[in-house]
Amino acid sequence: MKNIFKPYVIGLFFTAMLFSCAELDLVPPSEGSNENWYSDQTEIEMSLNDLYRTYVWNLEVNFQTDRWTDDWAQRLVVYEYPGGAVTSEWSDSETTWMNTYKGISRANRVIESLDRVTGVLPEETINRLRGEARFFRANFYGRLIALYGDVPFYKETITIEEAFAMGRHDANDILKEVYADFDYAIATLPEENSGSSVSRVNKGAAIAMKARVALWMSDWEVVRDETKKLIDLNLYSLYPDYQAFFESKKIESETIFSLPRSRDLTVVWSTKNFMPRTVGGNAVAQPSWELLAIYPCTDGLLIDESPLFDPKKPFQNRDPRLSATIVEFGSEFLGVIYDPDPRAKKVLNVNTGQMVENKDTKGYTQHASYNGLQLRKYADQNWNADQADNPIVIMRYADVLLMYAEAKIELGEIDESVLDAINQVRARAYQVEVGQTADYPAVQSTDAEQLRKILRIERRIEFAWEHRRFWDLHRWKEFENALARPYYGLLPITEMNSKLIETDLWFWPITPTIDAKGYPNLDELYKKGYSAKLGDRNFTAKQYRWPIPNKEILINDHLKQNKGY
């Protein structure tokens, strides 16, 4: 019978069983339970700690989202989402639904438990703890309405019967409740909140995450107001070195909200798929050629417009964030020179000074990177082929600046503050001050359409492989354009030798074009026989609304499925 219960009421079933057997001593006072827990601040904070765990933040699925976008290439794999193959049995939807409602139910229980400590804890402490729980609940409901639209909604413990009688609530009404939860958190959380071993959410995190949910819902006035509020608090600043920020294990000035990883606690990121074969990885997943193509040149122009671009040397004269995100050919990476050129049979091990077999070229193995690219972002010298413990950054200050700029553009309120917000992010990439406009390609246009394109490209390159691209394409309704073409990679070695190496045309013989909306087009490389097609995409518009898991529909007549599933 276990499969008939909704994920968000399984725990309530067992609670109901306990109440129905009240005459039995089923709650030994020596053991923690819902009956004797939540008795003091320590126990409540321990319960809140569970809401910092990665599964309730659905990071298992969120890590997958880059795979569904035009920033990702993985050998010959096309996932269900870009392939247009999502059904009501889609496991990622089921996991998202289950984990999110688990988080909501747990936040609700903490909120209800605070009544038990009235008069025991100071009112200010109770309000802070309640604000923290409401912060989490707001984020979880925000995620649900952004993906599913109308969803079941509850703010307190419910019975099994109530759960099975629950249908879908209007997403707009839920959004009002989400904002109310965020506003309570903003009012009650301190600017610094480190009352235990966990670095807890604070006022800045609540403001920023409210803005993000509003961004998902295209509620531009709220995005503008909340981001402006946070900017004016002067609590955060851009870290001066873009690449070093992602290698840091600390909470830096730019970090607004993050979840910790720790080798000691075995909360780590398995890195083998993202590392070169020469240093022990397996090079399964790579940044896409489309991502490589979209970084502007140092003159601020896109590659099909700039005289600075050389397709055979694609990393030269490019925005510095490119080489901070994708390993530049011929540069040192994790102690070894990375070079996918088939002519590079051996490469230098920088640590030993010895030449070693170059396993990252098709000249050595067909399983080397299928498009020659290698992710650099996040990697430092402590990476190995098993795990990394970089913090999981959920929100950083650069996002606040670009959210503010986007909101102002969409509201038709283009002024100097819009340009300044974008230019702060761009100037940091060049490690100069925003006012040093001779040292970086500062944005100057005030045309709304041009700025929208600039902003969207800026978001793409600033947040590449940070699990933001899916959410941006989703809210812009741009998946049809982003995934309109196949994704490409390197030819088999025999063809590569005859068409690229012997003719001295490696890496790209011609410059890809960028269309009017800012999407690279590499079709010509394929048509002229210079590249291989790795996979076709076939996104379908129904997927902008995720399917409610089929098992939920089957057990609740009040739940209606989204269209097309």
N, C-alpha and C positions, 0 to 999 in steps of 0.2 A: 504493500500500500504506500510505500514511501514516495513513489513518484507522483502521487496525486496532489501533493501539497505544493503550494506556491513557494518559491524560495524565500519570500519575505515573511512567511507565516510559519515556517517550520519550527523556529524557536518558540513561537507562541503556542504551538500544539503541545509541546512538552510542558510549558507553563500551565496551560489549561488542565493537563493531566494531574499536575501537582495540586492545583486548587480543588479538583474533584475528589481528591483523596486526603482532604484536610485533616482527617482524624489520625492519619499515619504520620510518624515523624520522619518525613522524607527530606528534611533540611537539617542535617547535623550541624550544630553551631560551630564546629571546628573546620568546616569546609566552606569555601566561597560559593555563593549562589545568588540568584536574583532576590532571595528573601533576606539575606543578611549582608549582602554587599552594598556598596554605595553609602557606607556609614560615615566616611570622612573624606577629606580632600584628597588624600593619597589614593584611595580606592577609586574615586571618581576620575582622577587624572589617569590612573592606570587604564580605566575603561576608555577614556578619550584617546589614549595612546593607540588603541586598536584601530582608530580611524586614520592614523598616519601610515598604516600598512599599505603596501603597494596594491594589494588585490582590490581593496575598496576604492582605490583611485583608478582601478581598471587598467593598470599600466601594462598588464599582459596583452590587452587588446590595443591600447594606445601605442605601444611599441610597434604594433603591426601596421599602423596607419600609414607610415611612410612607404610601406611596400605597395600600397594601393594608389600611389601618386606617380607623377612624372619625374620625381626626384630619384627614383629607385630603379635598379636593374639587378636581376638575380638569375644569371645563367639563362635558362630557357623557361622560367617559371612565370606564369600569369595567374595572379590570385583571383579569387571569386569576384571581388569588388570591381577591379578594373576590367575583368572579363565579362561583367554583366551577368554573373551566374549566381547572384545572391538569392536564396530562397528562405522560406520561413523555418527551415531546419539549419540555417547558417549558425555555426558554433560561436562565432564572434559576437553575434547579436545575443545569443543565449547567455554567454558569459557576462556580457555587459549588463544585461537586464538583471541577472542574478546578483552579481557583485554590487551593483548600485543599490538595489533594494535591501541588500544586507546592510550596507552602510547607512541607509535611511533608518532602518529599524533600530540599529544600534545607537544612532544619534538620538532618536526619539526616546529610547530607554534611559539614556543619560539625562536628557532634559526632564523627564518625569521623576527621576531619582532625586533631583535637586530639592524637591519638596521635603525629602526626609531629613535634610541637613539644615532646614530653616531654623534659625536660632542657635545652631551649632557652629556654623561658619559665618563670618562676616558677610553682610549683604553684598559688598563689593566683590568678594571672592565668588559668591554664588552667581552673580551676574556675569563675571568673567568666564566661569565655566560654562554657563548657559550660552553665552555668546560664542564660545568655541564650538560647542555642539551644533548650534544653529548655523555657523559658518560651514560646517561639513554638510549638513542637510541641504543648505542652499546650493552648494556645488553639485551635489548628487542629483537633485531635481533639475538643476540647470542642464546637466548632461542629458538627462532623459528627454526633456522637451525639445532640446536641440536636435536629437537624433530620431525620436519617435513621434513627436507632436504631442497629442493628447495622451495622457497616461494615468493609471491609477494614482491617487493622491491621498495621503493620510499623515497626520501629525502626532498621532498617539498610538499606543498599543491597541491592536484590534483583534477581535476573535476570529477564529477560522471561518465562522459563518459570515461575518462581515467581509472578510477578504474575498470569499467566493461570490459575494453579492456585489462586488465593486466593479464598476465599469471604468471608462476613461473620462478624466476630467479635462476641461478646456485648458489648453496650454497657456493661454493668455492669463487666465485666473491663477494658474500655478506660478507663472512668472511674477505676478504681484506678491505672492507669498515668498518666493525666492528673494525678491528685493527686500521684503520686510525682514527676513532672516539676516540678510547681509547688513541691513541698516542697524539691526540690533547688535550684531557682531562689531560693526564699526564703532558704535557708541560705547561698547563695554570692554572691548579688548584694548590692552595697553599698546603703546608704540613698541615696547620691547616686552617679550613674553617668554621667559626662560625659567619658569618656576620648577622645573624638574630636569631629569636627564635628557628629555626631549626638547629640542628647540621648537617652541610652540608657535602656532599661528598668531599674528598680531594685527593691529589696525591696518597697516599697509597691505597685508595679504588680503584682508577682507575687502578693502577698496578696490584693489587690482582685480581680484577674482569676480567681484560684482561687475566690473567693466567688461571682463572677458565674456561672462554669460550674456550681458547686453550686446556685446559684439556679435556673438553667435546668433542672436535674435534680430540683428540690425536695428537695434533701439539706439539710434545715434545720439540723441540728447543725453541719455544716461551715460553712454560711453564717454562723450565729451566732458560731462560734469564730473564723473568719478576720476577720470585720468587727470583732469586739471587739478582736482582736489589733492591727488597724490603727488603730482609734480610740485605743487605749492608747499607741501609739507617738508620738502627738502630732506627726506629721510634716506634717499637712495641716489646713486650716481652710476654712470657707466664705468665699468672696469676699464682701465686704460689700454689693456692688451687683449684684443679679441680672442686670439688663439689660446693664450695662457688662461683665460677665464674658464675654458672648458676642461683644462688639465688640472685645475685647482681642486683640492679635496676639502677646501674650507668654504664657509659661508661668506662670500665676498660682498662688496658694497652694492653690486648690481642685483644680487639675489633677493627676491622678495618672498618667495615661498619655494621650498624644496623638501624632498624626502631623502633621508640619508641612506647611503649604502655603506656596508662595512664587511670586510673580510672576516673580522672577528665574530660577527653575528651571522655570517654566511648569507648576507643580503648583498648579492653581487650581480654583475652583468656578465653573462657569458659572451666572450669576445671572439671566439675562434672563427666564426663566420665572417668577421669584419677585419681580419688581419691577413697580411701577405703570407704566401706559402713559404717564402724563404725564411721567415722567422717563426714558423710553426703553425700559422693559421691555415685556413682552407679556401679563402677568397671566394666564398659563395655569393656574397652580396656586395654590390658596388653602387656608388652614386651613378646616376644616369648620364649619358651624353647630353641630354637636354639640360640637365643642371649645369654641366660644364660649359655649355654654350651661353647660358643666360647672364653670367657675370659681366658687367660692363667693363670696358677698358678704362685705363687710368685717365682718359680724357672725358669720361662720363658717357661716351657713346657705346651703343651695343655693337657686337662684333661685326655685323654686316654693314655698319655705318662708319666704323672707326678705321682710319688708315694705320693705326697702331697694331692691328690684329694680324697675326701670321698663323694660318691654320695648321702649319707643320710644327709650330711652337705655341700651343694653345695657352700656356700658363704665363707667357711673357706679356707685360704691359696690361695686366688685368687687375681688377679690384682685389686688394690684399686678402679679402675673405675667401677667395677661391683657393689659394694655397694653404689657408688655414683650415679648409674643409676637405679638400681633395689633395692627395699627395702629389706634389709637382714631380714630373719625370726627372730623374737624375739627382734628386735630393735625398738626404739622409732621412730614414724613417725607422724608428725602433732599432737603431744601431747598424742598419744595412742600407745601402743605396738602392732606392726603388727605381727600376727601369723596365717597363714592359716591352721595349723595343726588341724584336726577335734577334737582332744582331748582337745584343748584350748577353752573351752566353754565360758570363760570370759578372758578379758585382762585388764591390768592396764591402767587407765587414768592417765597419769603422772602429769597432771596439778592439778587434784583433789585428787589424791591418792586413788581413789575408783576403784574397779573392775567393769567393765561394760560388757554387752553382746557383744560377739565377732561376729560381723556380717560379718567378712571376712573369715569365714571358711565354708566349705560345711556342716559341722556339724550343722550350724545354718540356712543356706539358700542355695538353689541350685543356686541362682544368685550371690553368692560370686564369686570372680575371678575364671574364668574357668580353669586357669592353676596355680593358687596360687600365681602368681607374681603381683607386684605392682610397677608402675613407681615412682622413687624418683626424677629423674633429673628435675630441675627447681623449685621444691617445697621448700618453706620456711614456717616459722610459720605464715606468713600473708596470706597464701592460704586459701580460703574458697571454698565452694561447688558451687560457682557461677562464680568467675572470678579471674584472676591473671594479673599482669601488668609487667611481666618481659620484657625487651627489646627483640625484634626479631633480633637475631644476624644472619646477612647474611654472613659475612666473619670474621673469626678470625685467629690469627697468627699461631695457630697449623696447620691449613689447608695449609698455605703457606709453612711451613716446610715439610709437608708430600707431597705436590704437587712437591716441589723441589726434594725430594728424589725419588719419582716415576718417574719423568722425567729423572733423571740421570740413574736410573735402566733401563728404556726402551731404552735409548740411548746407553747402554753399557758403561757408564762412571762411574762405581762403584769405589768410593774412600772414604776417611775418612769423607768427607763432607756429604755423603749419610748416613753413620752410625750415624754421629753426629746429623743430622736433626731428624732422627727417635728417637734416644736416648734422645734428648732434650724433646720430647713429652712424652716418656715413663718415664723418670726420674721425670718429673713434677707430674705424676700420683702418684709417691711414695714420693713426696714432698722432693726430694733431688736434689743436683746439678748433672749435667750430668757427671761430672768427678768422682762421688762417685759410681763407678761401683760395689763395694761390697755391696751396699745397694739397688740395684734394678737389674733386669735381663737385662743387656745391650745387645743390638744386636751386634754380632761380625762377623757373616757370611758375606762373600763377594760373595757367589754363587748367580748368577742372579735368578735362579728359586726359591731358598729358600727365597731370599730377596723379590721377588715379592709376595710370599705367606705371608710373615711376614708383608709387607707393607699393603696388602689388609686387613688382619685381624686387623692391627693397626688402619687403617681408620675406620673399622667397629665399634670397641669398643670406639675409641676416639670420633666419631661423632654419636653414637647411638641416635636415636630419635631426630636428628637435621635436618632431611629432606635431608640427603646426601646419604643415602643408595641407594635410587632409582637411583640417577644420576650416582653413581659408577657402579652399576650393568648394567645400561643402556649402558654406554660407554665401559665397559669391555665385553659386550655381554655375560653376565653370568646369565641371568635370568633363562635359562633352567636348570642350575645346582643349583642355589639358591632355586628354587621352584620345584625341582624334586620330592619332597616327600610331603605327607600331613603334616599338623601341628597338634600337639597333646596337650592334657591337662589332667586334673584330671579325674579319674573315678567317676561315681555316688557314693554317700556316702555309699550305702550298699556294693558295690564291694570294695570300698576303705577300708572300715573297715575290710573286710575279707582278702584282699590281701596285704594291706600295714600296717594297724594299728595293727591288732591282731598278725601279723607276725613280727612286729617291723622293717618294711622295708621302712617306710616313710623317705625321700621324693622320691628319686629315688632308686630303689633296685639295679640297675646296672648302670655302667658308659656308657653314650653315646659315640659313636666313632666319630672321625673327619676324613673325607676323604682326599685324597691327595691334593685337591685344597682348603681345609680349610672350608668345609661345614659340620656341625654336622649332624649325622644320629641317629635319635631316634626310628627307626623302630623296633628295638629289644624290646624296652619297650612295644610297642603296641602288637607285636607278642606274647609276654609272658603274656599278659593280665594285665600289670601294668599301662597302660594309656588308655585314650579314644582318638579317632580320632575326631578332631573338624572340619576339613574341608579338602577337596581335592583341589589341584591346577592343572591348565592345561594351563600354559603359552604357547602362540604361537609366533613364531619368527617374524611374520609380525608386531607385536606391537612395535618393535624397531623403526619403523617409525609410528608416530601417524597419524590417519586419518584426512584429512582436513574435517571440518564440512560439512555434506551433504548439508545444506542449502546454503553454499558458492558455492558448485559445481553446484547446480541446477540453480543458477542465473548468472553464468559466464561460458560460453562455453570455455573460455581460460584456466580455471583451471582444471587440470587433477588430479585425485585422486591417492593416494599412493596405491601400489599393495596390493591386498588381501581384500580391503574394497569395 
